[in-house]
Amino acid sequence: MEKLFLTSNEVADLLNISQQQAYKIIRDMNKQLAENGFLVLRGRINKKYFMEQIYKAKEGD
């Protein structure tokens, strides 16, 4: 079964950043999700939402 959530370690590895920066990104994204009524897990981010947001940011470059 495919994982639905990414941890801070996985986000840090994917983006080649520190774990501290990954935690900040996860907090910011989880805040956006919570404001839209979604359930969030502290320290984890929905994989699909994360990928959509990252690719959206890359397209804007």
KASULRA-V470608 format. One record per helix or strand. SS is the DSSP state (h for helix, s for strand). FROM is the first residue (numbers start at 1). LEN is the number of residues. If there is no record, write none. Layout:
# KASULRA-V470608
SS/FROM/LEN ; SS/FROM/LEN
This chain:
# KASULRA-V470608
s/5/3 ; h/8/8 ; h/19/17 ; s/44/3 ; h/47/13
